[in-house]
Amino acid sequence: MKSLIVANWKMNPKTYKEAKKLFDETKRLTGLLKGVSVVVCPPAVFLRSLAIGQRAGRISFGAQNVHFEAQGSYTGEISVAQVKDAKAAYAIIGHAERRAMGETNYDVRKKVDAALVGGLTPIMCIGEKERGHGAEHFELAREQLRVGLSEDAGKRLSKIIIAYEPVWAIGATKAMEPRQMHEMAIFIRKTLVERFGEAGHSIKILYGGSVDGKNAGDMLRNGDVTGLLVGRVSVDSQAFSELLRACAEA
Ligand code: PEP
């Protein structure tokens, strides 16, 4: 099965020229490797110029955030319609770095709903800040899913992607173990099935947090995930090429 690799460029690179170079290289690699689909999530200001003229294929585009209101006086924000108009099909919602800036589970819920209504696929991020020895991380994930997904969203689970990104593994030196991801994937599905029924079984789940060419294959084979959400490595062509090759072989 094809793996879905989401490249979250965050606030990188500095110029459009560099962004274009990085995108062209990402596109070239994706074209060579049959087993992967890539969603490039560049800074919003680069989105349209990169996406324009691209044919639908194994590379597509996403925003790193959207606002839940359709339009109006929201300085600095971007709407779902604007993101769609810029030719993106996905939106990362509730990334840990945005939650750290104050985004709540209720904001996430409104954004997921707005994305679904507007025809974008939400990539809803969840994950605990710290991992202790108890089961708190499961409780936190349950709460993030409970509040983040409305009843309406529950009717459209096939259009939603859940990205499990334990905050302690983002920007770290080591990814989480695939075995731990497998446990969490089972927990996410069970939680969704209990609330929304059978459709919860087939929810797409990504893992994110310090993924690279060395650990990506193991995570895809043993982590019970559809794909990966990649930060730092996605803006380094060489490292991303190693990662994509590992994913294509997995
Ligand atoms: C992220 O920020 O979503 C992420 C996974 O970052 P990194 O790959 O750099 O840990």
Residues whose N, C-alpha, C, O or C-beta is under 5 A from the ligand:
A	BS01	PEP	N8 A169 I170 G171 A172 G208 G209 S210 V211 L229 V230 G231 R232
